[in-house]
């Protein structure tokens, strides 16, 4: 049997509808009685991917695949940053809907201090904020790059509770103050002083880490490839937020947001060329946070009827911003990313998944010559998606 690989990539600044697209593919696999695995391969729990079901169930996924309600299992690949505290919180929200989860021992782990450092720095920037979510993704990456206090998931899971507590104390007392001083912050804000030295926070993290260990099974993708027929690589953020997007710096994310990594991973574990990169975009552009947004405009000029329950105001990112759709920008981003992948495998298909078409009708005909398939979504439900095959 030829196994299918779908790679879901945000074409812009995130918030494009990747949850809807990922759920569409997982639902398709479920209807075809195929065993589906959703692979989280970049970023971390700052993602907020929404799945709406017609029975009224709705969830914003941070730490699990958006196809979890459609019997897709989840794998945290080696480049995904896990956050045990967010994991445990989402477990409670999901109740009996928790998917079966696998995790790479090489995953980096966000500590509460990464989140605190992130938030303190962002607050200190005042009106010059970078647009961070406050989840500590960038700070987690920097700690693993620059500090010896950076044990991977597999090594952390081998520590006793006592040793794990000692590790957390070292990070809070030795690493956090040094990292803040790097940004010129010599005084911990009063709102964070008690949190930084709180044993309660440390024990909370340990309890959540143990819960994650109980509910996940360590594995690697090559092992898992034998057990599944259908693979959905669910990307976080968007192409314009890639860590190497120099034109967008410093308002970028701490990961590679393109399709190259999952394409390489697919070629590594699958003897197949049935790989499709699916680029997702709303029928208008959005950005939640600071940074460039060409053709920015008031939401009302796009449609006064736009409702976004997921991207609500928060103190770090503010309100979501809107812009008119730009065909050439989207084509430039997606073609550049796809061409990079084609250097490794010439037969990789390229598709476009347009969401929120119930608010703005986008000139779909302009895309048909550039993509093998165009998916059209006029509602929030994966069941209603329409296909245009070139």
Beta strands, then each sheet from edge to edge (+ up, - down):
strand 1: 4-10
strand 2: 36-40
strand 3: 49-52
strand 4: 58-61
strand 5: 73-76
strand 6: 81-82
strand 7: 101-103
strand 8: 108-109
strand 9: 216-218
strand 10: 230-234
strand 11: 275-282
strand 12: 285-288
strand 13: 296-297
strand 14: 320-323
strand 15: 349-355
strand 16: 373-376
strand 17: 386-389
sheet 1: 9+ 7+ 5+ 2+ 10+ 1+ 11+ 15+ 16+ 17-
sheet 2: 3+ 4-
sheet 3: 6+ 8+
sheet 4: 12+ 14- 13+
end
